[in-house]
Amino acid sequence: MGKVRRGGYVFFTWKGDHSPRHVHVYRNGVLVVKWDLDDHQPMVGTASRRVRALIQELDNEGAL
């Protein structure tokens, strides 16, 4: 499991989790979005522009 805190959000990924490759994003303990990292779209919930930017930044850094 990977856990990263950034911008008031917590980003979780699990190695060996089901396809597609995705990240769970929480704020204050509540799921904000489950984001498909391959197709760049939400699987559950909605992502603000800020959350999408943070996801892209973390993915580019290899943190997800």
C-alpha positions in Angstrom: 0.0 0.0 0.0 1.2 3.5 -0.8 0.0 6.5 1.1 0.8 10.1 0.3 -0.5 13.3 1.9 -0.6 16.4 -0.2 -2.7 19.5 -0.4 -5.1 18.4 2.4 -5.8 15.1 0.6 -4.6 11.5 1.3 -3.9 9.4 -1.8 -3.9 5.6 -1.4 -2.7 2.9 -3.9 -2.4 -0.8 -3.3 0.1 -3.0 -5.1 -1.6 -6.0 -6.7 -5.0 -4.2 -6.6 -7.5 -4.9 -9.4 -7.2 -3.3 -12.8 -7.2 -0.6 -14.0 -4.4 1.1 -12.1 -6.1 3.6 -9.8 -5.8 5.8 -6.7 -8.2 6.4 -3.9 -8.3 10.1 -2.8 -9.7 11.0 0.7 -10.2 14.3 2.4 -11.1 14.4 6.2 -11.6 10.6 6.1 -14.2 10.7 3.3 -13.6 9.3 -0.2 -13.5 12.1 -2.7 -12.7 10.1 -5.9 -11.4 6.8 -7.1 -9.3 7.9 -10.1 -8.3 5.7 -13.1 -4.7 6.5 -13.7 -4.6 4.9 -17.1 -7.7 6.5 -18.6 -7.5 9.8 -16.6 -11.1 9.7 -15.5 -13.1 9.1 -12.3 -14.3 5.6 -11.4 -16.3 6.8 -8.4 -17.0 10.4 -7.3 -15.7 13.6 -8.9 -12.3 15.3 -8.9 -11.9 19.0 -8.8 -9.3 20.6 -11.0 -7.0 20.8 -7.9 -7.3 17.1 -7.2 -6.6 16.2 -10.9 -3.5 18.4 -10.8 -2.3 16.7 -7.6 -2.9 13.3 -9.0 -0.9 14.2 -12.2 1.9 15.7 -10.1 2.2 12.6 -7.9 2.0 10.2 -10.9 4.7 12.2 -12.7 6.9 11.9 -9.5 6.3 8.1 -9.5 4.5 8.4 -6.1 1.4 6.5 -7.3 
